[in-house]
Amino acid sequence: MALYNVIDRIFIGRGVGPEAIAGLTITFPVMNLASALGVLIGGGAGARVSIMLGAKNHEGASRVLGNSLTLILINGVAYITLFAIFLDPILMAFGASEETLPYAHDFLMWILPGMLIINITFSFNNIMRASGYPTRAMVTMLIGAGSNLILAPIFIFALGLGIKGAAIATDIAMTISAAFVMAHFFDKKSTLRFTRGIYGLRWKIVWDIITIGAAPSLVNAASSLINAIVNNSLLPYGSSAIAAVGIFSTYTSLLCMVVVGVCQGMQPIIGYNYGAGHRDRSVKTLWLAIKVASVVTALGCVFGELCPRWIAMAFTVDQELIDVSAHALRMTLFMFWIVGFQIVATNFFMAIGKAGKSIFLSLSRQVIFLIPILLILPRLYGIDGVWWSFPASDVFATIVTALMIFYELRQLRNHYGPSQA
């Protein structure tokens, strides 16, 4: 998933220009809102399937599969129609200017029809992995990313379609991935597959999916709100500042997606063992995931502090944008090394079915702390206040997360004994 973002932004930045990167940055909130609905279903369904399979409830897991498809189709048609009708007003609300609006409009008008396919791909990829096929789930995403890598330069450069070409290439690549993942669930050899009688919505199943999937979904929705606030805060400083935050977001999304990949691999193991009563295995998996995620974010932090210009130069040859981006990256990534722990701990609560705690921690970093800080620091320090808001939020959110995760582990130890927690 991270490769889709990086590939598009590198080709667009080098093939179209800084204004196109800024326009693409404006589309982040809309894309995140659409993704939030897909994650709401796919993330919740994946966690619920793991727990049910761990408890040997195969029929319940099959009904989660069918209900997920119905929910995705209903939600997809609804939000695509809404965005298509009110696209330009939405983009203006998210910080588009006269310079960036044409680029943002062109990209979204072509990517919107493919958003339903994108949600199908990611949602059922989660369920595929949760039902015991992690390698096949990885292959699904590699097929799509590889296709996008080949198609993007063809549509952007060879066919001269610019930013529209990037959207078309993404649509085609995702369709290929969707065909692969859906074929899995029609295979009679699969643990879960599409059968008759599983598609009618059952409100208990829908509620279970939504409550567990709400945490990662709210993260995406919160990202939209944050992006809108950041874009509007940077609007007085020109398109280079907005493009710079787009480069920062793309770089950190690449790192965070690796961490999310670790969490997605962790989730079915923790969920299955938690459902089966093996709490000790769940805790061991948690600590292993924290170690790996922390290494990823620490390396990303160090590289961002030492080589910020190299990162910016991957996306653009514009000297002004390189300077602005390098300055921004040094400040925004200052405390990024602690983010891996925060993301893993949040996903741990989702994996064991404690949706409320997972939702709270998901919102802490991007809403509870970041929004107030974004409303205060820029008034005091100008554009630097925008950049310093990110590490400040990282610190506060991680402190709260540490307190909650250690309390949860102590509760497990008291209830099950040292051997089980």
Disulfide bonds with the S-S distance in Angstrom:
none
